[in-house]
Amino acid sequence: MAEQLKNVYTKDYIKNLAFKIKENYTDFDTSSFINSIFNQGWENFELKARMRHIAITIHKYLALPYCKQLEILKAVSKDFFSFEAMFFQDFVEVYGLDDFDNSIKALEVFTIDSSSEFAIRQFILKYEDKTMKQMHKWSQSSNEHLRRLASEGCRPRLPWAIALAKYKKDPTKVLEIIEILKNDISLYVRKSVANNLNDISKDNPHLVIEFVKTNLGKTKELDWVCKHCSRTLLKKGDKEILKLFDFDKSAHLDITNFFYDSLVNIDANLTFSFEIISNENIGNVRIEYAIDYLKSNNTHNKKVFMISQNEIKSTSKKFVKKQSFKNMTTRKHYLGKHFISILINGEEFIKKEFLVDKTNKIIHS
């Protein structure tokens, strides 16, 4: 099993943090700080709770005015990187909302080696105009990390973050940032732009369809943004977006030799295979499979998974796939009737029932 992200904060990590703060503030009580981090509740804290606990504990033992705390933390942050360093931004989110200017400057520093995408959202909520003006400035920065923050920070539905309800309803200000960054030279930035647009597609699909209509075919980089930002609409089988990507022709296609496990054990794999055939070249196709998962209330929840999306220059193509039914923290499987279906260019071609059970018997159909 992969190591949990929250376990990045080892005792050595926290000791190193304490000693780095001590180098920049000689009165820092490293022993008390370390002991306070690993309190009775530590083991039960998940990743973001641990970040918050570290930020609060830093504040407790760095007994200085906020602006002086920031100067120390900006120096210390140079030795810490990636997602695990986001307790610096969390510190600003908790203690800096009443000091816009100093906090924004700190987030600008902290995002270079980490990311301020979560913390900046609280400033958007409290100081929308001022913060979005700053985001415009960052979108034109020579530093790709600041340009990415301009996009990532205002995503309406950023995962693991508070949603920006106003921008879910009307993303006009977000689209202004996207327009500046859509041709960015950095793939890191363009990925954020595409993810931002994908967020927007969940509440305002017409705006993303219009973006694709306007930008598709201009450059290969913009084509990638258009395809990546359309993934939710493509999964939903939106006919207009499928047509824009030439995934709208399937009348000449059929499925044959569909085999699947009609009974699957918990913690085992559902295996299935099929062949797409045609009297002519198959052509440009988006091939997906969907699982209708049984839920605890005896209803079903459909999840769509990609198999392939490209041009097939032959009259037949075989596919062999498997889907894990191992229970995870993000998905629990329930015993009973499920369904598997195969979709081509958003159209369901075949749908079959299978059972999930605890038995060891596997039946192939």
N, C-alpha and C positions, 0 to 999 in steps of 0.2 A: 504494500500500500504506500502511495506517495506521502511524503512528509507534509503535514498540515502547514499552511503558510504562517499561521500564528506562532509556530515554533521557531521562527527565525530569530525571535527575541530571546536568545540564550543568556545565561549569566555573563558569559564573556562579552556578548554584544552590549549589554547594559553597563558592565564595568567599563568598557571602552568609551561608551557615551559619557559616563560619569567623569572619567579622567580627562576627556576632551573638554568638557565644560569647565573642569577644574583648571585646565591650562589657560582658559580665557577669563576665569573668575576665581581667584585664589581662595575666597571665603566659602566656596561651594563644599558642602558636607557630603562627600562621596559615599561614605559608609551608610549614613542614614538614608540617602537617596536610594541606594541599591536595595536596602532592606525594605523600604517603603514600596518599591516596585513589586517585589516578590511577596506581596501580602497574602492573606488567606484567600482572597477572591481570585488571585491571578490565574490559577489553573482552570477556572470556569470561564474566563474571558475569551471571547473569540477575537479575531484579528483586529477589527476596528475598535472593539472595546479595549484591547491592549494598547492600541495607538492613543486612544483618549486618556487612558490611565497614565501612560508615560507623559503625555502633555501636561496633565494636571499635576503630576508629581514634580516635573521640572519647574512649573510655576511656584509650587510650594517651597522648593529649596533654592530658587533663584529670586531671592527677596529684593527685587529692584523695580523701579518704574518700568512700565511696559516698553517704552522706547529703548531703554538700556538693555532690557532682556533680549530684545530683537537683535541688537548689535552683537551680543554674545552668541546668540543662536545662529545668526548668519555666518559667523566665523566657524562655529562648530559644524554646521551643516555641510561644509566642504568635504568632510571626511565620511559622509554617509550618502548612500545612493539608493535608487530604485524605489519600489513601493514601500519597503520597510522604513524609509526615512520620512514617510508622510505624517509622522507625529509632529514634525516642525510646522507643517501647514495646519494641522489640527490645533496646535497651540494658538495660531493666529485666528482660526475660526472661533475658538472658545473665548479668547481674551482680547481680540483686536477689533471687534465689530464697531466699537465707538471711536476708533482711530483709523479712519479710512486711508489717509495718505501713507502713514508708516506701515500699515498692514499690507497695502498693495505693493509697496516697495519690497517688503519681506517676501511676499508670495512670488514676486518676480524673481528673486534670488533663489528661493527654495525649489521652484519648478525646474530649474536648469538640470539638476541631477536627480530629480524625482518627478512629481507632478502636483500642481495646485488645483487640479480639476474639481475636487470635492469642496475645498474650502472657499473657492471663488464664488460658489453658488449662493452662499449666505450673503455675500456682498451684492450679488445681483438682486436678491430678494429685498435687501434693505436700501440699497442705493442703485436702483436699476439704471438710470440715465448715466450717472457718473461711472459705474462699472462697465457698461457697454461701450461708453466712450473710450475707456481704457482698453477694452478688448479690441476695438478698432485700431488703436495704436499698436497693440501687440501683433495684430494680424499683418502689419507692415514692417515688423521687426526683421533684422538680419539674422536673428537667432531662431532656429526651427522649433525649439522648445516653447518659446513664447508664442510663435505663430500657432502651434498646435494647441496651446492653452486657450487661445482666442476661440477656437472651434470647440474643443472638447469640453471646456467649462460651461458652455451655454447649450449643450445638447439637452433637448427637452426631457429625455428619458434616460439619462446616463445611468448605467447599472450600478447598484449599490450606493446610489446617491439620492438625495431628495429631488423629486421631480420638479421641473419648472412649469407649473400649471398654466401660467399665462402664455408661455411659449408653446405649450401643447395646443392651446386654443388658437393662437395667432403667432406664428414663427417669423413674422416679417423682419424683426430685428436680427434674428439668427441668420436668415437668408442673406442679409446684407454682409455679414461676416463671411458666409460661404462663398458669396460672389467674389470676394477679394481673394479667397484662398483656393478656389477650385482648380486653378492652374499652377499651384505651388510646385516648386522644383523638388520638394521633399516628399517621398512616399509616406513617411511618418505623418506628415501633415495631411496629405490627401486621404489617408486611411481614416483620419478623424473626420474630415469633411464628409466622406462617404457614410460613416457611422452616424454622423449628425443627420444627414438626409434620410437615412434609414429610420431613425427615430421619428422624424417628421412624417414619414410615409404612414406611420401607424395611426396618426390622427388627421393628417391632411394629405391623403394619397394624391389628390389632384395636383398639388404643388410639386410633388416629386415627379409625377408623370410629365408635367410641363417642363421641369428642369431637364429631364432626359430628352424630351423632344427638341429642346433648344440646343443641347450640348453634345448629343450623340453624333459621332462621325467627324468631329473636329480634330481631335488628336487621340493617339492611342492611350495617353494618360487620362484624358477626360472620358474616353470610352470605359476605362477600368473603373473610374469613379461612378459612372452611370450604372454599370453592371452591379458593382458592389452595393451601391445605395438602393438598388431595386430588389435586393434579395428577399425581403419580406413580402413585397408585392408579387414577386415571382412564385414564392412558396404558396401564396394564397390563390395562385392561378388567375391573377388579374389579366383579363383578355387584352386590354389596351397595352399594358407593359409587355406581355408576351409577344404581341405583334411588333412592337418597336424593336425587339431583339430577334425577330424572325423565328419565334417559337410558336407559330400559329398554324402550322400545317401538319396534320396527323391523320387525315382520312385515308391515306394510302398505307397506313401502318397496322400491324396486328401483333399480338403476343401469342406465342406457342410454347409448348414444353415448360409450363409453369409447375415447378415442384417446390414443396415447402413442408416444414414440420408442422403437422396439425396438432401436435401436443408437445409442449415445451416445459422443461423443468425450470423452477426458480434457480437462479445462479448459472443456468446454461445459456446456450445461444439458439436463437431461431435462425435456421439456415434456409435459404431459398434461392432458386435460380429460374431464369426464364430466357427466352430468345425473342428478339424483335425481328420481324420479317416484313418484306415489302416486295412488290413486283418491280420496283425501281430502286435507285439509291435511297437509303433511309433519309439522308439529308440532315438539316439542322434540327437537333432535338434536345430537349431538356428532359431527362429521365430521373424520376424520383420514386421513392416508396414511402408509404404512410403506414403508421401503426395506430390503430384506434385502441388506446390503452384503457382497460377497465379501471374505474375509480372506486373508491370506498363506498360511494353512494349508489353504485350499480349503474352509473352513466359512463360514457366513454369520452376520452379526450384525445383528439387526433394530433399526432406529431409527424411532420413531413421531413424526410431526410434525402439529401442529394445523392444521386449515383453518378450522373454524368451530364454535361451540357456542352456539346460540340457538334461538329459536322461529321456524320458517318458516311463514308463514300463506299458503301457496300449494301447488298440487299438483305443481309442478316447480321445480327450481332448478339452474342450470348453474354449474360451477366450472372455471376455467382456472388451472393452477399450473405452476411450474417448480422444479426442484431442481438446484442447482449441483453439478457434478462436478469442480470446480477443486481440485487438491491443495493442502492447507494443512498447517500444522504439527500441527494437531489431528486431521487425517484424511487418510490417503493412500488413494487409490482404486486398485484392482487390476483388471487387464484380465480380462474373462471374464463369466460369467453372474451377473446380479443379478435381484432381483424387486421389483416394486412392487405394493402392495395398497391398497385403499380400505376403510376401516372406518367403520361407522355405529353409534353407541352401543355401541362395543366389539366389534361383530361384523364379521368379515371378509366383505365382499360380493363382492370380485373380486380376483384375484391373477394377475399376468402376468409373464412372463420378459422381460428385455432384456439386451443385451450392452453392455459398456463396452470400447471399442477405441481405437486411435490413428488410425484411418482418418478421412477427411473425409466419408464417406458417412453421411447421416442417413436412416433408414427410419422412416416413420410407419405405425403399425398402427391 
